Amino acid sequence: MELLDYLIERHEQDRFGKFFRDLRDDIEADQDTLRDLIRKLNAEESSVRKAGAWIAEKLGRVKIAGAGVRDNYGLLQALEGLELGITGKKLLWRSLAEISSSITELQGTDFAGLEKRAQEQIDRVEAERLLTGRAALSDREQT
């Protein structure tokens, strides 16, 4: 989410601003669903995992900023990172769907719908990634 906030801030004046805001809204809704499931299971979010994700995001931000998030190479790296994260979420929904028949607290959750929404997010990011990749290669050819 912090990476998306960073990208929204950096791209608020161009076409990517809306793209990243819409994506953030979708991902925030997914996080809310996951938090609800964690509560239903009487589990806790892993503070170690959250800290690791925070550190990884900060390091990724430095790398992306170093590449120039406004240039096509930095943007390409950011889009690739987002796509990887969303793919992980899609696989989480699939795994939870597989075990939901044996865990009462997971039953009634539309994991197929969540997986479909994740795939739609992947498709949107992938389309932007391909366009940005073409632009990055075009930039390289011009230099």
C-alpha positions as CSV (number, residue, x, y, z in Angstrom):
1,M,0.0,0.0,0.0
2,E,2.9,2.3,0.8
3,L,4.3,1.7,-2.7
4,L,1.0,2.6,-4.2
5,D,0.8,5.7,-2.1
6,Y,4.3,6.7,-3.3
7,L,3.3,6.1,-6.9
8,I,0.1,8.0,-6.5
9,E,2.1,11.0,-5.1
10,R,4.6,10.8,-7.9
11,H,2.1,10.5,-10.7
12,E,-0.8,12.6,-9.4
13,Q,-0.6,14.9,-12.5
14,D,-0.4,12.2,-15.2
15,R,-2.5,9.3,-16.4
16,F,-1.0,6.9,-13.9
17,G,-2.4,8.8,-11.0
18,K,-5.9,7.5,-11.5
19,F,-4.7,4.1,-12.4
20,F,-2.7,3.8,-9.1
21,R,-5.6,5.3,-7.1
22,D,-8.1,2.8,-8.5
23,L,-5.7,-0.1,-7.9
24,R,-5.1,1.1,-4.4
25,D,-8.8,1.1,-3.7
26,D,-9.2,-2.4,-5.0
27,I,-6.2,-3.7,-3.0
28,E,-7.4,-1.9,0.2
29,A,-10.8,-3.7,-0.1
30,D,-8.9,-7.0,-0.5
31,Q,-6.9,-6.3,2.6
32,D,-10.1,-5.5,4.6
33,T,-11.4,-8.9,3.5
34,L,-8.2,-10.6,4.6
35,R,-8.3,-8.8,8.0
36,D,-11.9,-9.9,8.5
37,L,-10.9,-13.5,7.8
38,I,-8.0,-13.3,10.2
39,R,-10.4,-12.0,12.9
40,K,-12.9,-14.8,12.2
41,L,-10.1,-17.3,12.7
42,N,-9.1,-15.6,16.0
43,A,-5.6,-15.2,14.5
44,E,-3.3,-12.2,14.5
45,E,-1.4,-10.6,11.7
46,S,2.2,-11.5,11.9
47,S,4.2,-8.5,13.1
48,V,7.4,-10.1,11.7
49,R,5.8,-10.4,8.2
50,K,4.4,-6.9,8.4
51,A,7.9,-5.6,9.4
52,G,9.5,-7.5,6.6
53,A,7.0,-6.2,4.1
54,W,7.6,-2.7,5.3
55,I,11.4,-3.0,4.9
56,A,11.0,-4.6,1.5
57,E,8.8,-1.8,0.4
58,K,11.3,0.8,1.6
59,L,14.2,-0.9,-0.2
60,G,12.1,-1.2,-3.3
61,R,11.2,2.5,-3.1
62,V,14.8,3.4,-2.9
63,K,15.6,1.2,-5.9
64,I,12.7,2.6,-7.9
65,A,13.5,6.2,-7.0
66,G,17.1,5.5,-8.0
67,A,15.9,4.4,-11.4
68,G,13.6,7.4,-11.5
69,V,10.0,6.5,-10.8
70,R,9.0,9.2,-13.3
71,D,11.0,7.6,-16.0
72,N,10.0,4.4,-17.7
73,Y,12.5,2.2,-16.1
74,G,11.5,3.0,-12.6
75,L,7.9,2.8,-13.4
76,L,8.5,-0.6,-15.1
77,Q,10.1,-1.9,-11.9
78,A,7.2,-0.6,-9.8
79,L,4.7,-2.2,-12.0
80,E,6.6,-5.5,-11.9
81,G,6.7,-5.4,-8.1
82,L,2.9,-4.7,-8.0
83,E,2.2,-7.5,-10.3
84,L,4.2,-10.0,-8.2
85,G,2.4,-8.9,-5.1
86,I,-1.0,-9.2,-6.6
87,T,-0.1,-12.7,-8.0
88,G,0.8,-13.7,-4.5
89,K,-2.6,-12.5,-3.3
90,K,-4.4,-14.4,-6.0
91,L,-2.6,-17.6,-5.0
92,L,-3.5,-16.9,-1.3
93,W,-7.2,-16.7,-2.3
94,R,-6.9,-20.0,-4.2
95,S,-5.2,-21.7,-1.3
96,L,-7.9,-20.5,1.1
97,A,-10.6,-21.7,-1.3
98,E,-9.0,-25.2,-1.2
99,I,-9.1,-25.5,2.6
100,S,-12.3,-23.6,3.2
101,S,-14.5,-26.7,3.1
102,S,-12.8,-27.9,6.3
103,I,-12.6,-24.6,8.1
104,T,-16.0,-23.2,9.1
105,E,-14.8,-19.6,9.5
106,L,-13.7,-19.5,5.9
107,Q,-17.0,-20.9,4.5
108,G,-19.2,-18.4,2.8
109,T,-16.3,-16.3,1.5
110,D,-16.4,-15.9,-2.2
111,F,-12.8,-16.9,-2.9
112,A,-13.5,-17.5,-6.6
113,G,-14.7,-13.9,-6.8
114,L,-11.6,-12.7,-4.9
115,E,-9.3,-14.7,-7.2
116,K,-11.1,-13.3,-10.3
117,R,-10.7,-9.7,-9.0
118,A,-7.0,-10.4,-8.4
119,Q,-6.6,-11.7,-11.9
120,E,-8.4,-8.5,-13.2
121,Q,-5.9,-6.4,-11.2
122,I,-3.0,-8.5,-12.7
123,D,-4.4,-7.9,-16.2
124,R,-4.6,-4.2,-15.7
125,V,-1.1,-3.9,-14.3
126,E,0.2,-6.2,-17.0
127,A,-1.3,-4.0,-19.7
128,E,0.4,-1.0,-18.2
129,R,3.7,-2.9,-17.7
130,L,3.8,-3.9,-21.4
131,L,3.2,-0.3,-22.5
132,T,5.8,1.0,-20.1
133,G,8.3,-1.7,-21.2
134,R,7.8,-0.6,-24.8
135,A,8.3,3.0,-23.9
136,A,11.5,2.1,-21.8
137,L,12.9,0.2,-24.8
138,S,12.0,3.1,-27.1
139,D,13.7,5.5,-24.7
140,R,16.8,3.4,-24.8
141,E,16.9,3.3,-28.6
142,Q,16.7,7.1,-28.7
143,T,19.7,7.6,-26.4
